[in-house]
Amino acid sequence: MAPTPHQAKVNKAKIMAGGKKQPNARVARYLKSQESQMHEGPKNALLMKGIKCSGGMSVVLKDLRSILAPSAKLLSKNNDIVPFDDASSIEFLSTKNDCCLFGMASHNKKRPNNLVIGRTFDHQILDMAELGLIHYKSLFDYRGMPKKRLGSKPMMLFLGDKWHLDDEWKKLQNLLVDFFRGEPVEKISLSGVDHMMSFSVSSNSDVCHMRTYYVKLKKHPNGGSTPLPHLTASGPDMDFKVRRTEFASPDLWKAAIIQPTALKGKKKKKNQTTNLFGETMGRLHLDHQDLDKVQGKRSKALRVAGKLEAQKERDAINAELEQEKSTADMEFQRTYGFAEHE
């Protein structure tokens, strides 16, 4: 016999609690807070160092924290983590710090200037991409230049056919958008657009060029209402090559993109509108009806009139038939000299 929904929920809570019985209501509230919410908040990013991390890669993590703030958390200590061999430590740290995005920087002889970015779903790794940094220009190199405001959302531009033709680069594009986009909003003020991030890659090269620009809106020289944007390099800039990737399986990806039915809204009903007074008006589409054959209730006067009209029609038809018959008899007698029935 299958467990009831309540029993399944209790069993899941026991598993998440390590198989032990819930000691109090506080643990139950915590477990409920870890479940999927109808309206999720902004995605937080956890930035950490690997087994060995050079000073240059530490600067990369600090710059990423600056552009992702306030939805970013940087861990200062090194971590004995190899993401592509064992991701359980990343899943634990992501769950503990309530972060579904992560970035880990490391540096060694085999993979110098290594940056791993990824995201989790249901407390397990969903996507990961390992990037090898070839060139990097930090925020400090652009000191004195205007920078983005705290919490502002970027415009993201992807240049190159690979972003649309190659499946691996398509998934990487989706990961980069999720990593840098910030808090999702339905509307945005034009004055809130203050920086742009471009990712360009040519068809005959595997090196991606990431550039960050500060956007300043100026009045249009022709006097139009739409302002004219001017771009100024503000950093950080990096050139990287994709080393390894580990994207979600089709089943896991399908489960990750499912949306609750409550968020989809009610299905729009066709041919139904509501007026200013709150009255629901509907429109019906029916086949053509022959009103002459429709039987409806009629009054006695109409029934009598109908009978008289029908009797007149019958009398007229009979008179016409009699006239035709007499005409035919006269022609027969004129032709043969005697009546037809003699």
Contacts in CASP RR format, 6 or more apart in sequence:
PFRMAT RR
TARGET T0000
AUTHOR 0000-0000-0000
METHOD contacts of the structure
MODEL  1
MAPTPHQAKVNKAKIMAGGKKQPNARVARYLKSQESQMHEGPKNALLMKG
IKCSGGMSVVLKDLRSILAPSAKLLSKNNDIVPFDDASSIEFLSTKNDCC
LFGMASHNKKRPNNLVIGRTFDHQILDMAELGLIHYKSLFDYRGMPKKRL
GSKPMMLFLGDKWHLDDEWKKLQNLLVDFFRGEPVEKISLSGVDHMMSFS
VSSNSDVCHMRTYYVKLKKHPNGGSTPLPHLTASGPDMDFKVRRTEFASP
DLWKAAIIQPTALKGKKKKKNQTTNLFGETMGRLHLDHQDLDKVQGKRSK
ALRVAGKLEAQKERDAINAELEQEKSTADMEFQRTYGFAEHE
3 11 0 8 1.000
13 22 0 8 1.000
13 28 0 8 1.000
13 31 0 8 1.000
14 20 0 8 1.000
14 21 0 8 1.000
14 22 0 8 1.000
16 31 0 8 1.000
16 34 0 8 1.000
17 27 0 8 1.000
17 31 0 8 1.000
22 28 0 8 1.000
22 31 0 8 1.000
34 95 0 8 1.000
34 123 0 8 1.000
36 122 0 8 1.000
38 260 0 8 1.000
38 262 0 8 1.000
38 263 0 8 1.000
41 183 0 8 1.000
42 71 0 8 1.000
42 182 0 8 1.000
42 183 0 8 1.000
42 184 0 8 1.000
43 71 0 8 1.000
43 99 0 8 1.000
43 100 0 8 1.000
43 101 0 8 1.000
43 119 0 8 1.000
43 178 0 8 1.000
43 182 0 8 1.000
43 183 0 8 1.000
44 71 0 8 1.000
44 72 0 8 1.000
44 73 0 8 1.000
44 97 0 8 1.000
44 98 0 8 1.000
44 99 0 8 1.000
44 100 0 8 1.000
44 101 0 8 1.000
45 64 0 8 1.000
45 68 0 8 1.000
45 71 0 8 1.000
45 72 0 8 1.000
45 73 0 8 1.000
45 99 0 8 1.000
45 101 0 8 1.000
45 102 0 8 1.000
45 103 0 8 1.000
45 179 0 8 1.000
46 72 0 8 1.000
46 73 0 8 1.000
46 75 0 8 1.000
46 93 0 8 1.000
46 94 0 8 1.000
46 97 0 8 1.000
46 99 0 8 1.000
46 101 0 8 1.000
46 102 0 8 1.000
46 103 0 8 1.000
47 61 0 8 1.000
47 64 0 8 1.000
47 65 0 8 1.000
47 72 0 8 1.000
47 73 0 8 1.000
47 74 0 8 1.000
47 75 0 8 1.000
47 102 0 8 1.000
47 103 0 8 1.000
47 104 0 8 1.000
47 105 0 8 1.000
48 61 0 8 1.000
48 74 0 8 1.000
48 75 0 8 1.000
48 79 0 8 1.000
48 81 0 8 1.000
48 93 0 8 1.000
48 102 0 8 1.000
48 103 0 8 1.000
48 104 0 8 1.000
48 105 0 8 1.000
49 57 0 8 1.000
49 58 0 8 1.000
49 61 0 8 1.000
49 75 0 8 1.000
49 76 0 8 1.000
49 77 0 8 1.000
49 78 0 8 1.000
49 79 0 8 1.000
49 104 0 8 1.000
49 105 0 8 1.000
49 106 0 8 1.000
50 78 0 8 1.000
50 79 0 8 1.000
50 80 0 8 1.000
50 81 0 8 1.000
50 104 0 8 1.000
50 105 0 8 1.000
50 106 0 8 1.000
51 78 0 8 1.000
51 79 0 8 1.000
51 80 0 8 1.000
51 81 0 8 1.000
51 82 0 8 1.000
51 106 0 8 1.000
51 108 0 8 1.000
52 78 0 8 1.000
52 106 0 8 1.000
52 107 0 8 1.000
52 108 0 8 1.000
53 61 0 8 1.000
53 78 0 8 1.000
53 105 0 8 1.000
53 106 0 8 1.000
53 107 0 8 1.000
54 107 0 8 1.000
54 113 0 8 1.000
56 107 0 8 1.000
56 113 0 8 1.000
56 136 0 8 1.000
57 105 0 8 1.000
57 106 0 8 1.000
57 107 0 8 1.000
57 113 0 8 1.000
57 114 0 8 1.000
57 115 0 8 1.000
57 133 0 8 1.000
58 105 0 8 1.000
59 136 0 8 1.000
59 138 0 8 1.000
59 140 0 8 1.000
60 105 0 8 1.000
60 115 0 8 1.000
60 133 0 8 1.000
60 136 0 8 1.000
60 138 0 8 1.000
60 236 0 8 1.000
60 238 0 8 1.000
61 74 0 8 1.000
61 103 0 8 1.000
61 105 0 8 1.000
62 74 0 8 1.000
63 138 0 8 1.000
63 139 0 8 1.000
63 235 0 8 1.000
63 236 0 8 1.000
64 72 0 8 1.000
64 103 0 8 1.000
64 236 0 8 1.000
65 72 0 8 1.000
65 73 0 8 1.000
65 74 0 8 1.000
66 139 0 8 1.000
67 148 0 8 1.000
67 180 0 8 1.000
67 212 0 8 1.000
67 236 0 8 1.000
68 180 0 8 1.000
68 182 0 8 1.000
69 150 0 8 1.000
69 151 0 8 1.000
70 150 0 8 1.000
70 151 0 8 1.000
71 151 0 8 1.000
71 182 0 8 1.000
71 183 0 8 1.000
73 97 0 8 1.000
73 99 0 8 1.000
75 93 0 8 1.000
79 89 0 8 1.000
79 93 0 8 1.000
79 104 0 8 1.000
80 89 0 8 1.000
81 89 0 8 1.000
81 90 0 8 1.000
81 104 0 8 1.000
83 90 0 8 1.000
83 104 0 8 1.000
83 116 0 8 1.000
83 125 0 8 1.000
83 128 0 8 1.000
83 130 0 8 1.000
84 116 0 8 1.000
84 128 0 8 1.000
84 130 0 8 1.000
84 244 0 8 1.000
84 246 0 8 1.000
87 125 0 8 1.000
87 128 0 8 1.000
90 102 0 8 1.000
90 104 0 8 1.000
90 120 0 8 1.000
90 125 0 8 1.000
91 120 0 8 1.000
91 123 0 8 1.000
91 124 0 8 1.000
91 125 0 8 1.000
93 99 0 8 1.000
93 102 0 8 1.000
94 100 0 8 1.000
94 102 0 8 1.000
94 120 0 8 1.000
94 123 0 8 1.000
95 123 0 8 1.000
100 119 0 8 1.000
100 120 0 8 1.000
100 121 0 8 1.000
101 117 0 8 1.000
101 118 0 8 1.000
101 119 0 8 1.000
101 120 0 8 1.000
101 178 0 8 1.000
101 179 0 8 1.000
102 117 0 8 1.000
102 118 0 8 1.000
102 119 0 8 1.000
102 120 0 8 1.000
103 115 0 8 1.000
103 116 0 8 1.000
103 117 0 8 1.000
103 118 0 8 1.000
104 115 0 8 1.000
104 116 0 8 1.000
105 114 0 8 1.000
105 115 0 8 1.000
105 116 0 8 1.000
106 114 0 8 1.000
106 116 0 8 1.000
107 113 0 8 1.000
107 114 0 8 1.000
108 114 0 8 1.000
111 130 0 8 1.000
111 132 0 8 1.000
111 243 0 8 1.000
112 132 0 8 1.000
113 132 0 8 1.000
113 133 0 8 1.000
113 134 0 8 1.000
113 136 0 8 1.000
114 130 0 8 1.000
114 131 0 8 1.000
114 132 0 8 1.000
114 133 0 8 1.000
114 243 0 8 1.000
115 130 0 8 1.000
115 131 0 8 1.000
115 132 0 8 1.000
115 133 0 8 1.000
115 240 0 8 1.000
116 128 0 8 1.000
116 129 0 8 1.000
116 130 0 8 1.000
116 131 0 8 1.000
117 128 0 8 1.000
117 129 0 8 1.000
117 131 0 8 1.000
117 175 0 8 1.000
117 176 0 8 1.000
117 179 0 8 1.000
118 125 0 8 1.000
118 126 0 8 1.000
118 127 0 8 1.000
118 128 0 8 1.000
118 129 0 8 1.000
118 175 0 8 1.000
118 179 0 8 1.000
119 126 0 8 1.000
119 127 0 8 1.000
119 175 0 8 1.000
119 178 0 8 1.000
119 179 0 8 1.000
120 126 0 8 1.000
121 248 0 8 1.000
121 252 0 8 1.000
121 255 0 8 1.000
121 256 0 8 1.000
122 255 0 8 1.000
122 256 0 8 1.000
125 246 0 8 1.000
126 248 0 8 1.000
126 252 0 8 1.000
126 253 0 8 1.000
126 256 0 8 1.000
127 171 0 8 1.000
127 174 0 8 1.000
127 175 0 8 1.000
127 245 0 8 1.000
127 246 0 8 1.000
127 247 0 8 1.000
127 248 0 8 1.000
128 245 0 8 1.000
128 246 0 8 1.000
128 247 0 8 1.000
129 172 0 8 1.000
129 175 0 8 1.000
129 242 0 8 1.000
129 244 0 8 1.000
129 245 0 8 1.000
129 246 0 8 1.000
130 242 0 8 1.000
130 243 0 8 1.000
130 244 0 8 1.000
130 245 0 8 1.000
131 240 0 8 1.000
131 241 0 8 1.000
131 242 0 8 1.000
131 243 0 8 1.000
132 240 0 8 1.000
132 241 0 8 1.000
132 242 0 8 1.000
132 243 0 8 1.000
133 238 0 8 1.000
133 239 0 8 1.000
133 240 0 8 1.000
134 207 0 8 1.000
134 239 0 8 1.000
134 240 0 8 1.000
134 241 0 8 1.000
135 237 0 8 1.000
135 238 0 8 1.000
135 239 0 8 1.000
136 236 0 8 1.000
136 237 0 8 1.000
136 238 0 8 1.000
136 239 0 8 1.000
137 235 0 8 1.000
137 236 0 8 1.000
137 237 0 8 1.000
137 238 0 8 1.000
138 235 0 8 1.000
138 236 0 8 1.000
139 147 0 8 1.000
139 234 0 8 1.000
139 235 0 8 1.000
139 236 0 8 1.000
141 235 0 8 1.000
142 233 0 8 1.000
142 234 0 8 1.000
142 235 0 8 1.000
145 214 0 8 1.000
145 232 0 8 1.000
145 233 0 8 1.000
145 234 0 8 1.000
145 235 0 8 1.000
146 214 0 8 1.000
146 216 0 8 1.000
146 232 0 8 1.000
146 234 0 8 1.000
147 195 0 8 1.000
147 214 0 8 1.000
147 234 0 8 1.000
148 154 0 8 1.000
148 194 0 8 1.000
148 195 0 8 1.000
148 214 0 8 1.000
148 234 0 8 1.000
149 192 0 8 1.000
149 194 0 8 1.000
151 182 0 8 1.000
151 183 0 8 1.000
152 192 0 8 1.000
152 193 0 8 1.000
152 194 0 8 1.000
152 195 0 8 1.000
153 181 0 8 1.000
153 182 0 8 1.000
153 183 0 8 1.000
153 185 0 8 1.000
153 188 0 8 1.000
153 192 0 8 1.000
153 193 0 8 1.000
154 180 0 8 1.000
154 181 0 8 1.000
154 195 0 8 1.000
154 196 0 8 1.000
154 197 0 8 1.000
154 212 0 8 1.000
155 193 0 8 1.000
155 195 0 8 1.000
155 196 0 8 1.000
155 197 0 8 1.000
155 215 0 8 1.000
156 176 0 8 1.000
156 177 0 8 1.000
156 180 0 8 1.000
156 181 0 8 1.000
156 196 0 8 1.000
156 197 0 8 1.000
156 198 0 8 1.000
156 199 0 8 1.000
157 196 0 8 1.000
157 197 0 8 1.000
157 198 0 8 1.000
157 199 0 8 1.000
158 173 0 8 1.000
158 198 0 8 1.000
158 199 0 8 1.000
158 200 0 8 1.000
159 198 0 8 1.000
159 199 0 8 1.000
159 200 0 8 1.000
159 201 0 8 1.000
160 200 0 8 1.000
160 201 0 8 1.000
160 202 0 8 1.000
160 203 0 8 1.000
161 203 0 8 1.000
162 169 0 8 1.000
162 201 0 8 1.000
162 203 0 8 1.000
163 169 0 8 1.000
163 170 0 8 1.000
163 173 0 8 1.000
163 199 0 8 1.000
163 201 0 8 1.000
164 170 0 8 1.000
168 242 0 8 1.000
168 245 0 8 1.000
168 247 0 8 1.000
169 201 0 8 1.000
171 245 0 8 1.000
171 247 0 8 1.000
172 242 0 8 1.000
172 245 0 8 1.000
173 199 0 8 1.000
176 199 0 8 1.000
180 197 0 8 1.000
190 217 0 8 1.000
190 227 0 8 1.000
191 217 0 8 1.000
193 215 0 8 1.000
193 217 0 8 1.000
194 214 0 8 1.000
194 215 0 8 1.000
194 216 0 8 1.000
195 212 0 8 1.000
195 213 0 8 1.000
195 214 0 8 1.000
195 215 0 8 1.000
195 234 0 8 1.000
196 212 0 8 1.000
196 213 0 8 1.000
196 215 0 8 1.000
196 231 0 8 1.000
197 210 0 8 1.000
197 211 0 8 1.000
197 212 0 8 1.000
197 213 0 8 1.000
198 209 0 8 1.000
198 210 0 8 1.000
198 211 0 8 1.000
198 212 0 8 1.000
198 213 0 8 1.000
199 208 0 8 1.000
199 209 0 8 1.000
199 210 0 8 1.000
200 208 0 8 1.000
200 209 0 8 1.000
200 211 0 8 1.000
201 207 0 8 1.000
201 208 0 8 1.000
201 209 0 8 1.000
206 241 0 8 1.000
206 242 0 8 1.000
207 239 0 8 1.000
207 240 0 8 1.000
207 241 0 8 1.000
208 239 0 8 1.000
208 240 0 8 1.000
208 241 0 8 1.000
208 242 0 8 1.000
209 237 0 8 1.000
209 239 0 8 1.000
210 237 0 8 1.000
210 238 0 8 1.000
210 239 0 8 1.000
210 240 0 8 1.000
211 233 0 8 1.000
211 235 0 8 1.000
211 237 0 8 1.000
212 233 0 8 1.000
212 234 0 8 1.000
212 235 0 8 1.000
212 236 0 8 1.000
212 237 0 8 1.000
213 231 0 8 1.000
213 232 0 8 1.000
213 233 0 8 1.000
213 234 0 8 1.000
214 231 0 8 1.000
214 232 0 8 1.000
214 233 0 8 1.000
214 234 0 8 1.000
215 229 0 8 1.000
215 230 0 8 1.000
215 231 0 8 1.000
216 229 0 8 1.000
216 230 0 8 1.000
216 232 0 8 1.000
217 227 0 8 1.000
217 228 0 8 1.000
217 229 0 8 1.000
217 230 0 8 1.000
218 227 0 8 1.000
218 228 0 8 1.000
218 229 0 8 1.000
218 230 0 8 1.000
219 227 0 8 1.000
219 228 0 8 1.000
220 226 0 8 1.000
220 227 0 8 1.000
220 228 0 8 1.000
221 228 0 8 1.000
247 253 0 8 1.000
248 256 0 8 1.000
271 282 0 8 1.000
271 283 0 8 1.000
271 284 0 8 1.000
271 285 0 8 1.000
272 280 0 8 1.000
272 281 0 8 1.000
272 282 0 8 1.000
272 283 0 8 1.000
273 280 0 8 1.000
273 281 0 8 1.000
273 282 0 8 1.000
274 280 0 8 1.000
274 281 0 8 1.000
275 281 0 8 1.000
329 339 0 8 1.000
329 340 0 8 1.000
332 339 0 8 1.000
332 340 0 8 1.000
333 339 0 8 1.000
333 340 0 8 1.000
END
